[in-house]
Amino acid sequence: MAENTGDKSVQKSASVLERLNLTERSWKFYAAASIPPVLAAGLALWYYSSRAPVSSKKDEKKKRQRKGKKSKKAARSTDDEDLGASTATGAASEKSAAASLDGDEEAPETMTDEQIAALDKATAKKLAQSLKSRGNKFFQAKRYDRAIELYSHALRFEKDAVFFSNRAACYAANNDYEKVVEDCTSALELEPRYVKALVRRAQAHESTERYRDSLYDFTTACILEDFGNTLAASSAERVLKKLAEAEARERVEKRSPRLPSRSFISGYLNSFRGTGEEAKAAEGQELSEADALYNEALSLTAKHGYSQAIESIEKAVAAAEQAQEKDVQRAADIYSLRGMFNFLKSNLDQALKDLDKALEINPNHVRSMLRKANLITEKKDLDQVTQLLEQALEADAEDAETYFQMGQLHFLKQEYAEAAKDYARASELDPDFVYPRIQLGVVQFKTGKLQEAMSTFEVAMKLFPTRSDLYNYYGEVLAEQGGSDSALSAFEKAIELDKENPLPYVNQAIALFQTSNDTEKALKLIQNALAVDTECELAVAALSQIYLQLGMFEESLTMLRRAVDLAKSEEEMVSAITFRETTAAQYRFMKEHPELLNKMMMNAMK
């Protein structure tokens, strides 16, 4: 049996995303160090993923001053006349404007198209500005229909982006979002860097639940203003959250329960000392049909035949329901095993029913308590998890698995000292249980006790010299310390011990990519991991991020779509969709605005 991936909580303690350093610092670092297109992409994704603090007012003022010197167009995009100005004199202004209009037979709005065409450019521009100014006053007085008329007249004299944008603001006030989009699009055709028009169009898209288009406009606004536009940035986060949560919720509701990757299942199983005890026939008697099918399910599980094991355990449950309970030796184990598989398929409601049935049959069935605790952890009810683990200890105060799971709970709650005690106790109770030793080393490293962590791993490697997963996690700890060569050696040893374990391939690929930039070998290693397990979630995630760092957006998006399909929980799906959508928005910007991107790169290099 391959000893591959390790406990789910152990995975989280040194996850692939952490190994990829997808943090505030590293996204900015990678973006700055990469090819020009990745600069824009990396920074945008870095902003959304990190929620970094915005620059100081002093920095923003300097930035605006620099932009103002570059071009009138850039200045205009951030210095449109303020339609939201004080309306204290709005009513008086409205009356004054109306009186002036009524008393002027030559008012520009009454001119025909022929008369306008005969005007020289300067005169036409002056009349257009006067109409725009009057429109602004009606806007301030909340006379939006009249303001729309005046902006429309202004556009007859001059096709100006500001006029379109101001008219769009009126349509927005009237909740006419289709016309907002139309006018903002016209403004942007004239002025591609007009950020106010981008933001207005994004808000209109959001109001009509076109979240992907809204995200794109907010993203473009962020990129154009070097992430100094706090309104666009916070709005992008809000829209991204809506988009990701809505899609994830719909996907979870529609999808059928399915098993995760083989490596994930093996990792979950390895966090327990066993899957269950076989039923044994009493002398001179035969096993019940339910017990025989249960034994078959256990055997298939040990051989990684998980789909076939599920078929057998379903038959075992059906046979148990037809038999007398006293005639089924492993009735509680049968329901518990089916509950475990339903949990792995993310069919949590049915899993809970199965585990409760197992505990109804045998109230002291510790394995069912631990499996139920894992399930409730997914629901984030840590108080109930604590109660279940305490009940398990009451049923068997010497159970190593329970202490290990208690340690995992403390680790999750960041109660590291308590976690270390529980891991140590689990190892004491069962010296052959490797995972408490692995996780003890991890928690020691996490709390800065480096020498103790190294000693824990060294002792474990002497006791378990053939455990691939042990060397893999040891390599992760070494990599976190910056010991790239020793980490690579540990990953190599893990691969040597178990070539069916995808995690060391992934970890070695990330270490190579980050330290030596050996792209060819890193990609080959991840392909090896996917050859071992085509649905390895961690390999898919790592490959998508490496492709992104290399500016291979199409390939990255393909992997990100795959990551969404493979996500086990709604929460994981939201995270995968978030990365996919931010990457897609930035890639769209690059394709649609190559000239703007080139200018930004040139300005950044000055």
C-alpha positions in Angstrom: 0.0 0.0 0.0 1.5 3.3 -1.0 2.0 5.6 1.9 1.4 8.8 0.1 -0.1 12.1 1.1 -0.7 12.4 4.7 -3.5 13.9 6.8 -5.6 16.8 5.4 -4.6 19.0 8.3 -0.9 18.2 7.8 -1.3 19.3 4.2 -2.8 22.6 5.3 0.0 23.3 7.7 2.5 23.5 4.8 0.2 23.8 1.8 1.2 24.2 -1.9 -0.1 27.7 -1.9 2.2 28.5 1.0 5.1 26.8 -0.7 4.3 28.9 -3.8 4.5 31.9 -1.5 1.3 33.4 -2.7 1.5 36.2 -0.1 1.6 39.9 -0.3 5.3 40.0 -0.6 5.9 37.3 -3.0 3.2 38.3 -5.5 4.8 41.7 -5.7 8.3 40.2 -5.9 7.4 37.8 -8.7 5.6 40.4 -10.6 8.5 42.8 -10.5 11.0 40.1 -11.5 8.9 38.7 -14.3 8.4 39.6 -18.0 6.4 42.8 -18.6 3.0 41.2 -19.1 3.3 39.4 -15.8 3.9 42.7 -14.1 0.4 43.8 -14.6 -1.1 40.4 -14.0 0.9 39.7 -10.9 0.2 43.0 -9.3 -3.5 42.8 -9.9 -3.8 39.3 -8.5 -1.5 40.3 -5.7 -3.8 43.2 -4.8 -6.9 41.1 -4.7 -5.4 38.2 -2.8 -3.6 40.3 -0.2 -5.9 43.2 0.4 -2.8 45.3 0.8 -3.1 48.7 2.5 -3.3 51.6 0.1 -0.5 54.2 -0.2 -0.5 57.3 2.0 -2.3 60.5 1.0 1.1 62.1 0.4 2.1 59.3 -2.0 -1.2 59.5 -3.8 -0.8 63.3 -4.2 2.7 62.8 -5.7 1.3 60.1 -8.0 -1.5 62.4 -9.2 1.0 65.2 -9.8 3.2 62.9 -11.9 0.2 61.7 -13.9 -0.9 65.3 -14.5 2.4 66.1 -16.1 2.3 63.2 -18.5 -0.7 64.2 -20.6 -3.9 66.2 -20.6 -5.8 63.0 -21.4 -4.5 61.3 -18.3 -5.3 64.3 -16.2 -8.8 64.5 -17.6 -9.5 60.9 -16.7 -9.0 61.7 -13.0 -10.2 65.3 -13.0 -13.7 65.3 -14.5 -16.0 68.1 -13.3 -17.4 67.0 -9.9 -21.1 66.1 -10.5 -21.4 65.3 -6.8 -20.5 68.8 -5.6 -22.5 70.7 -3.0 -26.1 71.4 -4.0 -26.6 74.3 -1.6 -27.1 76.6 -4.6 -28.6 74.0 -6.9 -32.1 75.3 -6.9 -31.1 78.9 -7.5 -28.7 77.7 -10.3 -31.5 75.8 -11.9 -33.8 78.8 -11.9 -31.0 81.0 -13.2 -30.2 78.5 -16.0 -33.8 78.1 -16.9 -34.4 81.9 -17.0 -31.3 82.4 -19.2 -32.4 79.7 -21.5 -36.0 81.0 -21.9 -34.7 84.5 -22.5 -32.2 83.6 -25.2 -33.6 83.0 -28.6 -30.2 81.9 -29.9 -29.8 79.3 -27.2 -27.4 76.6 -28.6 -29.9 73.7 -27.9 -32.3 75.2 -30.5 -29.7 75.2 -33.3 -30.2 72.8 -36.2 -27.6 70.3 -37.3 -26.9 72.4 -40.3 -26.2 75.5 -38.2 -23.9 73.5 -35.9 -22.0 72.1 -38.9 -21.3 75.6 -40.1 -19.6 76.6 -36.8 -15.9 76.8 -36.4 -14.3 74.3 -34.0 -13.6 76.8 -31.2 -17.2 78.1 -31.2 -18.7 74.7 -31.3 -16.5 73.7 -28.3 -17.4 76.8 -26.3 -21.1 76.2 -26.8 -20.7 72.5 -26.0 -19.0 73.4 -22.7 -21.8 75.9 -21.8 -24.4 73.1 -22.3 -22.3 70.7 -20.2 -22.0 73.3 -17.4 -25.8 73.8 -17.4 -26.3 70.1 -17.4 -24.1 69.8 -14.4 -26.3 72.3 -12.5 -29.4 70.4 -13.3 -27.7 67.2 -12.2 -26.9 68.8 -8.9 -30.5 69.8 -8.5 -31.4 66.1 -9.2 -33.3 67.1 -12.4 -31.7 64.2 -14.2 -34.0 64.1 -17.3 -33.3 67.8 -18.0 -29.5 67.2 -17.4 -29.7 64.3 -19.9 -31.2 66.6 -22.5 -28.4 69.2 -22.0 -25.6 66.7 -22.2 -27.2 65.2 -25.4 -27.3 68.7 -26.9 -23.6 69.2 -25.9 -22.7 66.0 -27.7 -24.2 67.4 -30.9 -21.6 70.1 -30.8 -18.7 67.9 -29.7 -18.2 64.2 -29.1 -16.5 64.5 -25.7 -15.9 61.6 -23.3 -16.8 63.7 -20.3 -20.2 64.5 -21.8 -20.9 60.8 -22.3 -19.8 60.0 -18.8 -21.8 62.8 -17.2 -24.9 61.6 -19.1 -24.2 58.1 -17.9 -24.2 59.4 -14.3 -27.7 60.7 -14.9 -28.8 57.4 -16.4 -27.4 55.7 -13.3 -29.4 58.0 -11.0 -32.5 56.9 -13.0 -31.5 53.2 -12.7 -31.2 52.9 -16.5 -28.2 50.7 -16.4 -28.2 49.6 -20.1 -27.8 53.3 -21.2 -25.1 53.8 -18.5 -23.1 51.0 -20.2 -23.8 52.4 -23.6 -22.6 55.9 -22.8 -19.6 54.8 -20.7 -18.5 52.6 -23.7 -18.8 55.6 -26.0 -16.7 57.6 -23.5 -14.1 54.9 -23.4 -13.9 54.6 -27.2 -12.8 58.3 -27.1 -10.7 58.0 -24.0 -9.5 54.5 -23.2 -7.9 55.6 -19.9 -11.0 57.4 -18.6 -11.2 55.8 -15.2 -14.4 57.4 -14.1 -16.2 56.0 -17.1 -14.7 52.6 -16.3 -15.9 52.7 -12.7 -19.4 53.9 -13.8 -19.7 51.1 -16.3 -18.5 48.6 -13.7 -21.1 49.7 -11.3 -23.8 49.4 -13.9 -22.6 45.9 -14.7 -22.7 45.0 -11.0 -26.2 46.4 -10.7 -27.4 44.1 -13.5 -25.4 41.1 -12.0 -23.0 41.0 -14.9 -20.2 40.4 -12.4 -17.6 39.2 -14.8 -17.8 42.4 -16.9 -17.9 44.4 -13.8 -14.8 42.8 -12.4 -13.0 43.4 -15.7 -13.8 47.2 -15.6 -12.8 47.5 -11.9 -9.6 45.5 -12.6 -8.7 47.8 -15.6 -9.3 50.9 -13.4 -7.0 49.4 -10.7 -4.2 48.6 -13.2 -4.5 52.1 -14.9 -4.1 53.9 -11.6 -1.4 51.6 -10.1 -3.9 50.3 -7.5 -4.2 53.7 -6.0 -8.0 53.9 -6.7 -9.4 52.6 -3.5 -13.0 52.7 -4.7 -12.1 50.5 -7.7 -10.0 48.1 -5.6 -12.6 47.6 -2.9 -15.4 47.3 -5.5 -13.4 44.7 -7.4 -13.0 42.6 -4.2 -16.8 42.9 -3.5 -17.7 41.9 -7.1 -15.2 39.1 -7.1 -16.7 37.7 -3.9 -20.2 37.9 -5.3 -19.2 36.2 -8.6 -17.2 33.4 -6.9 -19.8 32.6 -4.2 -22.7 32.6 -6.6 -20.9 30.2 -9.0 -19.7 28.0 -6.2 -23.1 27.8 -4.6 -24.7 26.9 -8.0 -22.0 24.3 -8.8 -22.3 22.6 -5.3 -26.1 22.5 -5.6 -26.0 20.9 -9.1 -23.1 18.4 -8.9 -23.5 14.8 -7.9 -21.4 13.5 -4.9 -18.0 12.3 -6.2 -14.8 11.1 -4.8 -11.8 13.4 -4.7 -8.4 12.5 -6.1 -6.8 9.1 -5.1 -4.0 10.9 -3.4 -6.4 13.0 -1.3 -8.2 9.8 -0.2 -5.0 8.1 0.7 -3.9 11.1 2.7 -7.2 11.1 4.7 -6.9 7.4 5.4 -3.3 7.7 6.5 -4.3 10.0 9.3 -5.9 7.0 10.9 -4.1 3.9 12.0 -6.6 1.8 10.0 -9.8 1.7 8.2 -11.5 -0.9 10.4 -11.1 -4.4 11.8 -12.2 -7.4 9.7 -15.1 -9.5 10.7 -14.1 -13.0 11.7 -16.4 -16.0 11.6 -16.8 -17.9 14.8 -15.6 -21.5 14.7 -18.0 -23.7 12.7 -20.0 -20.7 11.5 -20.1 -18.6 8.3 -19.9 -14.8 8.1 -23.2 -13.0 7.4 -23.5 -11.6 3.9 -23.2 -8.1 5.3 -19.9 -8.9 7.2 -18.5 -10.6 4.1 -19.2 -7.6 1.9 -17.7 -5.3 4.6 -14.5 -7.3 4.6 -14.5 -7.1 0.8 -14.8 -3.3 1.0 -11.9 -3.1 3.5 -9.7 -5.1 1.1 -10.6 -3.0 -1.9 -9.9 0.2 0.1 -6.4 -1.1 1.0 -5.7 -1.6 -2.7 -7.0 1.9 -3.6 -10.0 0.5 -5.3 -12.2 3.1 -3.8 -15.1 3.1 -6.3 -15.4 -0.7 -6.0 -15.1 -0.4 -2.2 -18.1 1.9 -2.2 -20.1 -0.6 -4.2 -19.3 -3.3 -1.7 -20.1 -1.2 1.3 -23.4 -0.1 -0.2 -24.3 -3.8 -0.6 -23.2 -4.5 2.9 -25.5 -1.8 4.3 -28.4 -3.2 2.2 -27.6 -6.7 3.5 -27.4 -5.4 7.1 -30.8 -3.8 6.9 -32.3 -7.1 5.8 -30.7 -9.1 8.5 -31.2 -9.2 12.3 -28.8 -6.8 13.9 -27.5 -9.5 16.3 -26.5 -11.6 13.2 -24.2 -8.9 11.8 -20.9 -8.8 13.6 -19.7 -5.5 12.3 -22.9 -3.5 11.9 -21.5 -0.3 13.4 -18.3 -0.6 11.3 -20.4 -1.0 8.1 -22.3 2.2 8.6 -19.2 4.0 9.8 -17.3 3.0 6.6 -20.1 4.1 4.4 -20.2 7.4 6.4 -16.5 7.8 5.7 -16.9 7.4 2.0 -19.9 9.8 1.9 -17.7 12.3 3.8 -15.0 12.0 1.2 -17.6 12.5 -1.6 -18.7 15.7 0.2 -22.1 14.2 0.8 -22.1 15.5 4.3 -25.7 15.1 5.3 -25.8 11.4 4.4 -22.4 10.9 6.0 -23.7 12.3 9.2 -26.7 10.0 9.1 -24.4 7.0 8.6 -22.1 7.9 11.5 -25.0 8.6 13.8 -26.4 5.2 12.9 -23.1 3.6 13.7 -23.1 5.4 17.1 -26.7 4.3 17.7 -25.6 0.7 17.2 -22.5 1.1 19.3 -22.4 4.3 21.4 -18.7 3.7 22.2 -17.5 3.3 18.6 -14.5 5.5 18.7 -13.7 5.5 15.0 -17.2 6.8 14.2 -16.7 9.6 16.8 -13.4 10.6 15.1 -14.9 10.5 11.6 -17.8 12.5 12.8 -15.4 15.0 14.4 -13.7 15.4 11.0 -17.0 16.0 9.3 -18.1 18.6 11.9 -14.7 20.3 11.4 -15.8 20.9 7.8 -18.9 22.7 9.2 -16.6 24.7 11.4 -18.4 23.8 14.6 -15.3 23.4 16.7 -17.1 23.3 20.0 -19.0 20.2 18.9 -15.7 18.7 17.6 -14.2 19.2 21.1 -17.2 17.4 22.6 -16.9 14.5 20.3 -13.2 14.1 20.9 -13.7 14.2 24.7 -16.4 11.5 24.3 -13.9 9.4 22.4 -11.4 9.8 25.2 -14.1 8.8 27.7 -14.8 5.6 25.7 -11.0 4.8 25.4 -8.6 7.0 27.3 -5.6 5.2 25.7 -6.5 5.7 22.1 -3.6 7.2 20.1 -5.8 8.3 17.2 -8.0 10.4 19.5 -5.0 12.2 20.9 -3.7 12.8 17.4 -7.1 14.3 16.3 -7.2 16.3 19.5 -3.8 17.7 18.5 -5.1 18.5 15.0 -8.0 20.5 16.6 -5.6 22.5 18.8 -3.4 23.1 15.7 -6.4 24.4 13.8 -7.2 26.7 16.7 -3.5 27.8 16.8 -3.1 26.4 20.3 0.3 25.0 19.5 1.5 24.2 22.9 -1.5 22.0 23.6 -1.2 20.5 20.1 2.4 19.4 20.8 1.3 17.7 24.0 -1.4 15.7 22.2 1.0 14.7 19.4 3.6 13.6 22.0 1.0 11.6 23.9 -0.3 9.9 20.7 3.3 8.9 19.8 3.8 7.5 23.3 0.6 5.4 23.1 1.4 4.1 19.7 5.1 4.3 18.7 4.3 2.9 15.2 1.9 5.8 14.4 4.0 8.1 12.2 1.7 11.1 11.8 1.8 12.4 15.3 5.6 12.6 14.9 5.3 14.4 11.6 2.9 16.9 13.0 4.9 17.4 16.2 7.9 18.4 14.0 5.7 20.8 12.0 4.3 22.5 15.1 7.8 22.8 16.7 9.0 24.4 13.5 5.9 26.7 13.4 6.7 27.9 17.0 10.3 28.6 16.2 11.8 25.6 17.9 13.9 24.6 15.0 16.4 22.3 16.7 13.6 20.4 18.4 11.8 20.1 15.0 14.9 18.8 13.3 15.5 16.3 16.1 11.9 15.1 15.9 12.1 14.5 12.2 15.5 12.8 12.5 14.2 10.4 15.1 11.2 9.7 13.0 13.3 8.9 9.9 15.3 6.4 11.9 12.2 4.7 13.1 10.4 4.9 9.7 13.1 4.8 7.1 10.8 3.7 4.3 8.0 6.3 4.7 7.8 8.6 1.7 5.3 10.9 3.3 7.7 11.5 6.2 10.6 12.6 3.9 8.1 14.8 2.0 7.0 16.8 5.0 10.6 17.0 6.2 11.5 18.5 2.9 8.7 21.1 3.3 10.1 22.2 6.7 13.6 22.4 5.2 12.3 24.5 2.3 10.5 26.9 4.6 13.9 27.5 6.3 15.5 28.3 3.0 17.5 25.1 2.8 16.8 24.5 -0.8 19.5 21.8 -1.5 18.6 19.7 1.6 14.9 20.1 0.8 15.4 18.9 -2.8 17.3 15.9 -1.4 14.4 15.1 1.0 11.9 15.4 -1.8 14.1 13.2 -4.0 14.2 10.5 -1.3 10.5 10.7 -0.9 10.0 10.0 -4.6 12.5 7.2 -4.5 10.6 5.5 -1.7 7.2 5.9 -3.4 6.9 6.8 -7.0 3.1 6.7 -6.7 3.1 9.7 -4.2 2.4 12.9 -6.2 3.2 15.4 -3.4 7.1 15.1 -3.5 7.0 15.8 -7.3 5.0 18.9 -6.7 7.1 20.2 -3.8 10.3 19.5 -5.6 9.0 21.4 -8.7 8.1 24.4 -6.6 11.4 24.4 -4.9 13.3 24.2 -8.2 11.2 27.0 -9.8 11.6 29.3 -6.9 15.3 28.8 -6.3 16.9 28.0 -9.6 14.1 29.0 -12.0 14.6 25.6 -13.7 11.3 25.8 -15.5 11.7 22.8 -17.7 12.5 20.4 -14.9 9.8 21.9 -12.6 7.1 21.4 -15.3 8.3 17.9 -15.9 8.0 17.0 -12.2 4.5 18.3 -12.0 3.5 16.4 -15.1 5.0 13.3 -13.4 2.7 14.0 -10.4 -0.3 14.3 -12.7 0.7 11.0 -14.4 0.6 9.4 -11.0 -2.7 11.0 -10.1 -4.6 12.8 -12.9 -6.8 14.5 -10.4 -4.2 15.6 -7.8 -5.6 18.9 -6.7 -2.3 20.2 -5.5 -0.5 19.5 -8.7 -3.1 21.3 -10.7 -3.0 24.3 -8.4 0.8 24.4 -8.6 0.9 24.1 -12.3 -1.6 26.9 -12.8 0.5 29.3 -10.7 3.8 28.4 -12.4 2.2 29.0 -15.8 0.9 32.3 -14.5 4.4 33.3 -13.4 5.7 32.5 -16.8 3.1 34.6 -18.5 1.4 31.5 -20.0 -2.1 32.7 -19.4 -4.1 30.3 -21.6 -2.4 27.4 -20.0 -2.8 28.8 -16.5 -6.5 29.4 -17.1 -7.0 25.8 -18.3 -5.5 24.6 -15.0 -7.5 27.0 -13.0 -10.7 25.8 -14.6 -9.6 22.3 -13.7 -8.9 23.4 -10.2 -12.5 24.6 -9.9 -13.8 21.3 -11.2 -11.7 19.4 -8.6 -12.6 21.5 -5.6 -14.1 19.4 -2.9 -15.9 21.9 -0.7 -17.7 25.2 -1.5 -15.0 27.1 0.3 -12.3 25.6 -1.8 -14.3 26.2 -5.0 -14.7 29.9 -4.1 -10.9 30.2 -3.7 -10.3 28.5 -7.1 -12.9 30.6 -8.9 -11.4 33.7 -7.4 -7.9 32.9 -8.9 -9.5 32.0 -12.2 -11.5 35.2 -12.5 -8.7 37.5 -11.5 -6.4 35.9 -13.9 -9.0 36.0 -16.7 -9.7 39.7 -16.1 -6.0 40.6 -16.3 -5.5 38.5 -19.4 -8.4 40.2 -21.0 -6.9 43.6 -20.2 -3.6 42.6 -21.8 -5.3 41.4 -25.0 -7.7 44.3 -25.3 -5.2 47.1 -24.3 -1.7 46.2 -25.5 -0.9 49.8 -26.2 -1.9 50.9 -22.7 0.2 48.1 -21.2 3.2 49.0 -23.3 2.9 52.6 -22.1 2.6 51.5 -18.5 5.7 49.3 -18.9 7.7 52.2 -20.4 6.6 54.6 -17.7 7.5 52.0 -15.0 11.0 51.8 -16.4 11.6 55.5 -16.4 
